[in-house]
Amino acid sequence: MTLSLILACLWAISANVIAILPARKSHWPAAYVLIGLGVPLLGFVTYENGPWIGLLVLAAGASMLRWPVRYLGGFLGRWIKGKLT
């Protein structure tokens, strides 16, 4: 297992630990930190292991951070709809 995949696994474990913490107010700031760490980590995984493994890690990260992804998707959908109408 490469260093990038080990770091990605540690990122996933930390995301799960943060998710089970009872404080609701700390979830969004923690999500921003996880996104900030996850984007370069995703690039590192893709660089070391190839695009297919990178896509798998991207899907795993998106499934853990589903609310920020859902919010971004809704925002982009409204923005595109506003530009088309």
N, C-alpha and C positions, 0 to 999 in steps of 0.2 A: 504494500500500500504506500502510495507516495505521500510526501509531506502535505501537499495540497488537500488530499482526501482526508487525511487525519485532521487537519484544521477545519475542513468542512464538517466533519463529524462532531468536533468540539463545538462548532458554531450551532449545529442542530441540537446538541444536548443543552447548550446554554439557552437557546430559544425555548426549549420545552420547560426548562427550570423556571425561566421568567414567566412563562404562561401559567404555571401552577401557583405562582405567588398570589396571595390574596389581595394585594393593593391594586385597585383598578386604576388609580391615577398615575401609576408608574408604567403602565403598559405602553402608551403611545411614545413617551420618551425612550423607552427601551426598544421599541420597534424602530425608531429612527436610528438608534445606535446599531442595531442589528442590520439594518439596510446599509448604513454607512460602512460597516465591516464586511458585509456580504457581497457587495458589488465588486470590490477588488479581489476578494477571495474567489468569486466566480470566474473572474478573468484568469486568476492563477490556476484554478482547476482546469479551465479550458486550455490554457497554454501547456500545462504538463500532461494532460490526459486526452486531449482531443475534444472536438465539438460535441460528440454524442454524449460523453460523460458530463460535459458542461451543461448540456440541455437537461440531463437527468438531475443534476444538482440545482439547476434553475427551477425545475418543476418542484423539487423537494422544498426549496426555499419559499417558493410562491405558495405552496400548500400550508406552510407554517405561518406565513405572514399574509393570510388571506384577506384580512380587513384592509390593510393598506393597498393591496392589489385591487380589491373590490372598489375602494374609494377612488383610486387612480382610474380604473376602467369606467366608472360612472362619470367622473370628471371629464375624461377624454370623449366619452360618448356624447355628453351634453355640449362640449365645445365643438365637436364635428357637426352635430345636429344644428347648432346655432350658425355655423359657417355655411351650411348647405341651405338653410331657410332664410 
